[in-house]
Amino acid sequence: MESQIIRPGYLTAHQAAHVLGVSLGGVRLLVHRGQLARAGGSPRQPWYKIEDVSALDAKRRNGRAA
């Protein structure tokens, strides 16, 4: 279940997955590869900075367009 309490400026793993168009496993893989960093939360419910997710989304979109 997704956490209902999160600091402004951060996304849950579910929200980050939705923005990036990947599954939760895809988010974990991006973290493992060093393309996305956890910025808080707990080990089971990590948070990600909105800026980091947005930058990664833009980078991925530009890579597909090229």
Residue pairs with C-beta under 8 A, 6 or more apart in sequence:
2 12
2 14
2 15
2 45
3 12
3 41
3 45
6 12
6 41
6 47
7 40
7 47
9 49
9 50
9 51
10 39
10 40
10 41
10 47
10 48
10 49
10 50
11 19
11 47
11 48
11 49
11 50
11 53
12 41
12 45
12 46
12 47
12 48
13 24
13 27
13 28
13 45
13 46
13 48
14 24
16 27
16 36
16 48
16 53
17 23
17 24
17 26
17 27
19 53
19 54
19 57
20 26
20 27
20 30
20 53
20 56
20 57
20 60
22 30
27 36
27 48
30 36
30 56
31 37
31 38
31 46
35 56
36 48
36 52
36 53
36 56
37 48
37 49
37 52
38 46
38 47
38 48
39 46
39 47
39 48
39 49
39 52
40 46
40 47
41 47
